[in-house]
Amino acid sequence: MTQLPQPLGRALLPWSYFLLLGVSNALLAYTQWPLTAKLFIGFYGLCVPSFFLAWAFKRGGAGEWPRAGPFSTASLLPPPAAAGWGVLLAALLFTRFFRIGSNPLWPIKDVGHFGILGLSLSQNWDGRLLWGECQSEPLYLWLLGLYFKAVPASSLSTRLFPALLSVVTLGLAYGAARCFFSRSFSFLAVSFFAAGFADWLFSRTGIGPVALWPLLFLALGLLAKSFQPGAPWWTEAALGACAGMGFYSYASWPVVFLSIALAIAWKALRPPKKPLPLFLFLFFSLGTAFPLLRTHLAVGGLRHFQEEFLQLPLTRSIPDYFNLLFWDGMGSHPDGPSWGGVFNPLESGLIGLGFLRLALSPLRNLSLWFFSAFVLFLLPGILSNTLGMCHVIQVFPLLLIPLLAGLEELLLALPLPRRWPAAGMLLLASFGLNAYHWWGPSQDWKNLPPGQSDWISGEYARAYGLLEEQQREGPGWLFTEFHLDPFNKTLELFSYPFDALQNPKWRRTRPLWAALLVNKYYLPFLQKRFPQSRWDILKRDPLPNNLNLALGLIPVDPSAKVDWGRWGTADKALGDLDLEMKKAGPGTRQGVFQSELRGQYPLFSGDPFLLSVYWEKMAWFDAVRGDGAACERDYQNALEQGYPAAHLYYDLSMAQRADGHLREAGENLGKAEEQRRSPP
């Protein structure tokens, strides 16, 4: 399984080919040239040189090529010195932990989704195996729930968890590499993976799919050990348990399982046939995965897969995903590349050279398995309806094989004393490109695709800065549920340490201040109600609005005309409702949650602000259900029983226009503009 093909040879050919690939990939990735120009570069800069090198290999004959051993050949590169390990450790600390509290400035909404569910698990364990509308697998949530039991949720601890998971992943990656490669190439494998954009991004982004990587590296290491002579019987059993546990990590694991199963089946069924390894692998893997597989096969358990896959032609999805990997992944930002592809041009050049080396060699075991696995690993991406790094997260570790094969080919063309300096320069240059990618374009919110501009909330980032400064006076009551964003819970998660409503630590404490996060068009009414309050408008967009939030900091005055306890109960009721919506599967009807909210009406009645919030939430549910008449009634109730805010008139006019009530819609649109310009 570990035997690799002989190198291509000839000193000038591999370096010339690599440099040409690097320049061509850079032009494809970093220029805005028209499609015709890029097709020209792709043909003459990638295809023609590949055919030429293949022709040179075939014409020269395999006998002319120096036959170096596989990656485990000690003479190719001496083991790395202690200074090399020191540099790797310093780079690891820098990439994972430098400015971890502020980079990225604010996380994507998926971080809040997984974080708030993990926080919920740490408080009340939930045994469900599929979570939410996307039917997320539970492993990452389990780990996060246990982590929050030991380390209280906060901005820092939420950001720290994926960084720590990345360190564990890199340790497993080195262990897996040592089962295939020499110490020197295992060191280079971990170094390139740690310096790569993919691991850098996921180490700073706490989302569920990243739980796949540790199990993938562990499985690859056990797979290599199972092919070693004299491997004990329990190796296949451990590999099976690991492969079964992988199903709990991410939805794309089945292709990983299939690639491992094919290798074990080949080993068991080749002469002399020994079916016991295959039996042990299947018994432990399917036994471990059975509860999750049974849940998927239950009614509605495959609904997300049915909605997510096989609705786009392959002629579109295949180019999109190769673009994502090597040239232009902009459509997958913010949880993907925003400057070129996932792999920079130097990495792409090494991978291209490695691909050619593996393809032109005699079809050895590793080459056969690699190309089979590569096709399988791409399937979750090219069969899906969307472009995202998560769909092909299993591909990035696999591509270390051609990357190292290409690197070995370059190093074999050099004298021994120049090999480590050359490898170091390539690694340093690749690190520099990825560092610029992460610290530069990836942190520029202007690069967000139009359809994903709500993935990162600048309003929440500004609100957190104000709250973090205010919390120096002690904990406060944070009313963060009185607006129409049930999905993005990043602010609630980051503010948990000083939120006296959420955090049981402050249950017996009466705060000196409260914070109110609301639509900014409520501000004139709330300023009158709380004369000593201070308000910051977090977004200054004109109508039509998205969230248009404002943050109010209000002294907790016993003489104020507000029942803080009732407000807190209403806020908690809405937060619990949002949490149940996050947990529920795609088959759950919104009417179920609306009925639950309807039963909470007594909490909101009698207070004009709470009634406005209540009816606005009811209108949101009716709009989702497509009941235009009910939506109109909800907005009318909000205006009559609560505060006649400008955005409520506007939303009512939009509902009336959608139902064909154009005259009433025009009148209410005029009232919205009048209220906005001349609030009471």
N, C-alpha and C positions, 0 to 999 in steps of 0.2 A: 504493500500500500504506500510505502514511503519512497519508492524508487522514482526518480525523476529523469527526464530526458537529458541527453548530452547537450551542451551548449552549442550555439550556432558557429562560434569561432570567428576568425578573421578580425583583427583589432579594429579596423576602421568601420566596417559595416555596422555593427551594433550601435556605436556612438553616433554615427551619421544618421542612422535611422531614428534613434531616440531624439536627437536634436531636431530633426525635421518634424517628428510627431509633436514634440513640445511646442515648436513655433506654430504649427498648424492648429493645434488645440487652443493655443493662446489667442490666435486670430478668431477662431470660432467662438470662443467663450467671452472675450473681452471687447469685441467690436460690435457696432450696430450696423454693419454692412448689410446690403439687401440679400435676399435668399439666394439669388443667382450667384453672387460672389462667394457666399459660403458653400454652396454646392461645388463651385469650382475648386475651392480650397480643400473641401472634403475629398474630392476625387483625386486631385493631383498631390495633395499633401498627406493623405492617409491611405487611400486605396492603391494608387500607383506604386508608392514606395513599398507597401506590403507585398504586392505581387512581385516586385523586383527582387526583394529579399528572399521571397519563397523560391523564385527562379534561380537565384544565386546558390541557395542551399541545395536544390535538386541537381543543379548542373555540377556543383563541386563534388557531390557525393558525400555520404555520411562518413566515409573513411578518412577524409581529409580534415575532419573537424576534431580538435583535441577532445578527448573523452575525459572530462573531469567527472568526479563522482557527484552524488546528489548533494542537497543542501547540508547534509551532515558531514561533508568532507572538511576535516579540520584544517587542511592546508590552504583552503581558499581564503579564509580570514581567521586570524588568531582571536581568541576570546577578548571581549571588550575589557579595557583597563578599568580600574576603580574610578578614574576620573570620568570615564564615559557614563558609568552608572550615576555618578554625582550630577553630571549635566542633565541626564534623563530625569532624575528626581527633582532637580530645580525647575526644569521645564514643566513637569507634572504639577508641582505646587503652584507654579505661575498660572498655567492654563486652567486649573480647576478651582483655585482658591483666591487668586488676586482679584480684589474688588468684587468679591462674590456678593456683597450686599447691595451693589448698585449696578452690576452688569449681568444681564441686561437691565436697563433702567426699570422696566416693568415687564412681568412675564405675560405670556399668551394666556388666553382664557382657559385652555386645557389644563394649565397648572392649577388654576383655581378649582376646576372641576375635580381633578384627582385629589387635590389637597383637602378640599372640604369633605369629600367622601372618606378619605383617610382619617381626618379628624373625627368624623362621626363614628368610624370603626373603633378608634381608640377609646371612645366614651361608651359605646354600646355595640358590641360585636354582632355582626350580621353574617349569617352563613350562606347568603346567596352566592352563586357562582358566576352569574352574568349581570353586569351592572349597566343600567341606563339605556338610552335609546340606541346607542352604538353597540350594546351588549359587550362591554369591555370585559376582558378576562381579569380574574381577581388577584393574580400574584402581586402585582405592583401595589395594589391597595392593601393587601395583607401586610406586606413589608412596611408600607407607610403607616398603617395603623399601629403596628408594633413599635415603630420608631417614635411616633407621637406619644405613645405611652411612656417612653423613656425620656424623650426630649420634647418639651412643650412646643406646640405649634407657634411659629412666628415667621417674620420675613426671613431672618437668617437661617433658622432651622429648615424651613421649606426649601430654600436654595441650597443648603448644605447636603440634603439627602441625595439628590442625583449626583453630586460631586463625589460623595463617599461611595455610592454604588459604582461610579465609573472607576474608582481606584480598585475596588474589588474585581471588577470586570477585567482590568488590565493585568491583575495578578493571575487570574484564570487564563487570560490570553497567553501570558508567558508560559504557564504550565502546559497549555495545549500546544504551543509552538515547539516546546522542547521535545514533545513526542514525535514531531516531524523533522525538526531542523537542528542544526548545531547551536551552541550557545551564542555564537556571534549573530547568526541569522534570526534566532529567537529574539535577541536584543533589538535587532533592526525591525523585526515585525512589530514588537510592542511600541517601539519609538515612532514608527510611521503611523500606527493606529492612534497612539496618544496625541500625535501632532496633527492628525487629520481633522478636517472640518466637521465630519459627522459626529465623532466622539466629543469634540469640543462643544458642539451645539447641544447634544443630549446631556452632557454633564452639567450644563447650565439651564436645562429645561426639564422639569420634573413631570414626565408624562409616561403612561403605562407601557407603551411598546418597548421602552428601553430595558425592561425586565427580561426580554428575550436574549440579550447578548450574553450575560453570565452563563445561562444554561447552554447556549450554542457553543461557547468556547469549552465548557466542561464536557459537553457531548463529543466534540471533535477530539479532545484529548483522550477520552475513554475509547473512542472509535479507533484511534491510532494504537492505543495499548492493546486493544483486542486483536490486532493483526500481528502483534509481536510474537515471536516463537515462545511457547511455554506460558502464554497468558492464562491466568487462573480462570476457572469457570464463572466466578462472580463478576468478572469484568463485563460480560454481556448483561448480567442481571443489573449491575449498577448503571450501565449504559441505557438499559430499558427503563429503569426508574427515572433517570434524567430525561430521556426522550418523552416519557409520559408526563412528567412534570412540566415540560415545555408547553404543553397544550394550555396550561393555566397562565402562560405569559402573554401571548399575543395571537391574534387570529391567523397570522401567516405561518405559524409553527408547523402545520401539516406538511408543507413542502420540505421543511427541514427533516421532519420525521421520515418522510418518504425517501429522501436521499440517504439517510442513515440506514433505513431498512433495506434498501437496494444493496448497499455495501455489505451488510451482514448476510443477506441472502446469497450474494455471490460467494462469500467466504464459506458459507455452510454447504452450498450445493455443488461446488467445484470438487473434482476428485482429489483425495478420497472424501466422499460425502460425510459430513458431520452435522446433522440437523440440530443437535442440542443447542449451539449458540443462537440459532434463529428462534428456536422455541423459547429459550430464556428471555431473549430480547422482546419478543412479542408478548409473552406472558406478563412480564413486569411493566412494559410500556402501556399496553392496553388496560391492564389492571389499574395502574395509577391514573390513567386518563379517563376511565370509565364514568365516574360521576359527572365530569364536565361534558363528555360526549353525550351522555344520556340527557343532560339539560339542553344541549343544542338540538337534539332530536325531538324534544318535547314540542308541543304546539306553540308556534311563534318563535322557537329558538333559533331558527335559521332566517328569520325575516330580514335582519340587517344584511346578511350575505346576499339575499335575493335582490335587495334594493341597491346594493353597492356594486355588484359585479355584472359583467356581460351585457352592458348596454351601450358600449362604445366600440366602434370598429377597431380591429387590431392595427390597421393602417395609420390610425391616429395615436393609439396608446403606446405602441412600440417605439416610434420616434420620440414621443414625449418623455418616456422613461430613460432612453439613452441620452437625450438632452439633459435630463435631470442629473444623471450620473456624471457627465463629462463636460457639458457645454453651457447649458442655460436652464437652470432650475428655478427661475424667478417666479413661475406660477405657483410654486409650493411654499414660498415665503409667507409667514414668518417662521414656520418650523421646517425650513429648508434653505437652500442657498439663495443668495441675493446678488451674487457676483460670480458669473460662470456657473459651473456645475458643482456637485459635491466634491469631486476630485479636481484638484488644480491641474494645470497643463503638465507640470513635472510628473505628478502621480499618474496622470493619464498616459504620458509617454512611457513610463515604466510598465504600466499595465498593458499597453498595446504591444510593447516588445515581449512581455511575458506571454501574452496570448499567442503571439506568433510562434514563440519558442515551443510552447506546449502543443500547438496545433501541428507544427511541422515535424515534431519528433515521432518516433514509433509510438503507437498507442499503448503507453504503459498504464499501470493501474491508476495512478494519481491523475494522469491526464484525462483518462476516461471518466473517472468519478467527478473531476472538477467540472468538465463541460456539461455533464448530465446535471450536476447540482446547480450550475449557473443558470441553465434554462429553467429548472424547477423553481429556483429562488426568485426569478423574475416574474413568475406567473401571477402572484398576488397583486403586482403592480399593473402589468399590461392587461390583466383581465378586469381591473377595477374601473370605476367611472370617474375617478378623480386622480389628480397628480399629488403625490405626497411621499416624503422620505420614509414615513412609517411603513408604507406598503412594501417597501423593498429594504427594510432595515436589516434583514438577514443577508443581504448581498454584500454589505460593506466588509464584514470580517472575511468572507469568502474571497474577495478580490485581493486580499493580502497574498494569496498564492501566486497569481501572475505578477503582482508588483515585485515580489521577492525574486521570482524567476527572471524578470527583466533586469532587476538590479544585479543579480548574479552574473548575467550575461555581460553587463557593462564592466563589472569588476574583473572578470576573467580576461578581459582585453588589456588589463593594466598589470604592470609589475607589482609584486606583493607589497612593497613599501608604500605604494600610492593608493592601495585599495581602501584602507580606512579613511584617509583624508578625502578621497572621492566620495565615499559613502556619507561621510560627515557633511560635506558641502551640499550634496543633494538633499539630505535630510534637513539641513539648516535652511536652504532655499525654499523647500516645501513648507517648512514651519512658518517662514516669513510670509509667504503668500496666504496661508490659512489664517495667520494672525491678523493680517490686514483685512481679510474677508470678514472675520468675526468682529473685530473692533471698529471697522469702518462701515462698509455697506450694510452689514446685518443689523447694526444699531441705528440706522437711519430709517425712521418710521415712514419717510416719504417713499421708500421702496416697497411698501405694502401693496399688493395687488388690490384693485378697486373692490373686488368682491370679498376681501378679507380684511378690510380696514378696521373692523370691529374686533379683531382678534387681540389687539393690544389697546388698552384703554388709557389714553393720556389723562382723561378725567380722574380715573382712579389713582393714577400715579401722583397727580397734583393734590388730590384729597389726602392721600397717605402722608405726603410731606407735611401738610398742615396738621394732621392728627398726630403725627410723630412729635412735632414741636409742642402741641398742646398737652400731650400726655406727661410732660414734665411736671405738671401740676397734679399728677395722680391719674388713676383710671377714670373713665367716663362712660356714660351711657351712649352707645353708638347705635343710632337708628338708621340702619343701612338697607332696610327692606321696603321702604316706602316709594319705590320707583319701579319702572317696568323692565328690569333686567334680571330674569331668574336664572341666567346661565353663567355669567362671569362672577365668580366668588373670590377673586384674588384679593380685593380689599378686605373682606370679612376675614379671610385667612391670615393676612399679614397683620391686621389690627387685633387679632385675638388676644395677645398678651395684656392689652390695656382696655379691653372691651368688657365692661362690668355687666353687660347683658348676656354675653356668651360664656365668658370664662368663669367657672364656678369658684375660682380663687377669690373673686371679689364679691361673692354672693351676699356677704354680710356688711359690705361697705356701701355707704351712701356717697356717690361721687359729688364733686363740686361743679361739674360741667356735663353737658350733653352735646352730642353732635347729630345733626340731622342732614341726611343726604337725600335731596328731593329734586324734582324738576324745577328749573330756575323760574318758571312762570308762577310758582306758588310763593315766590319770595316776597312780593308786596303784602300779601295777607299775613305771612308769618312774621315779617318785620313789625307789623302793627301789634301782633299778638305777643311778641317777645321784643320789647323796645331795646333791651340791653344786648341783644344778640349781635354777632359779627358774621357777615356773609361773604363768601367768595364764589363768584360765578366761574365754574370750572371749564365751561365751553361757551363761546360767544357766537354761535351760529344763528343766523336768522331762521325763521320758519321756512320750510318744514323742518322739524327737529328730529333728532335721533333720541338721545337720552337728555341732552341739554341740562346737565346736573349743576346744582349749586350746593355748597356745603355751609351749613350754619353752625356756629359754636355758641351755645346758649348756657348762661349761668343757671345752675339748678337753684332757683329761688323758691322757697316754700310758699311765697305769696303768689306765685305765677298761676294763671288760670289754666292749669293743665294737670291731668292725672297721669303722672309719670309711670306709675305702676301699670295703668291700663295701656298706655302707649307701648311699654315694654312687652306686655302680653300680646298685643296686636303684632308687634314686630316679630316676636318669636313664632307666632302662628303663621305668618307669611314665610318666615325662614324655614320652618319645618315643612311647609307645603312645597317650597322650592326644592328642598332636600328629597322629599318623596318623589317629585318629578324627575330629579336626577337619577334616582335609583330605579325608577320604573322602566320596564322594557318598552320596545317600540309598539307593541300591541295595546298598550294601555290608552284608553280614550281620555281626552282632555276633560270630558264631561264629569269624569270621576273626581278630578281635582277641583273642578268648579263647584260641584255639589259639596265638597268638603269646605270650600271657602264660603259658600252660602250658609252653611251651618255656623260659621264664625261671625255672622253679622252682628250679634249683640256686643261683641268686643269693639266694634267700630261705631255703633249708633250713638247719637248724642254729641259727637265731636265733629265739627264741620271739616277739619282737615282729614281725620281718619275716614270719614264718609267719602270724601273725594278720592282718597287712595283706594278704598274698597270698591267703589263703582268703576274706577279706572281699571282695576285688576279684573273685575267682572267683564268689562268691555274687551279686554285683551283675550280672555278665554273665548268669548263669543266670536271675536274676529277670527281666532284660530279655527273655530268650528265652522266658520262660514255663515253664521246667523246674523245677517246685516240688520234686521229689524230689532233683534235683542240688543245688538251693539249700540244702535241709536238710543234705545231706551236707557241703557246703562249710562251713556254720556249725559243724557238729559237729567237723570237722577243725580249724577255727580255735580252738575251745574246748579240744580235746584236745592239739593240738600247740603252741598259742601261749598267750597270756594269756587266762584266763577272765573277760573284761571284761563288765560289766553289759549294755552295748548289744548284745553278741553273743548273750547269752541272750535278750534281748528280740527281736532280729531273727529268731532261730531260732523263737521262739514264734509270731511273726507268719507265718512261712513254714509252720509246722505247722498253724496255724489255717486258712490259705488252702487247705491240702490236706485239711482235714477231720479232722486229728489233734488233737481238742480236748483230750483228757486230757494228752497230752505238752505241748501248747501251754500249758496252765494251769500245769503243773509248772515249765516253763522261764521263764514269766512271773514266778512266785514267786521263782525263783533270781535273775532279773534285779533284782527289787526288793531281795532280800536282799543281793546283791553291791553294789548302789548304796548301801545304808544302812551296810553293814559291810564295806568293802573289806578285802582281806588286808593 
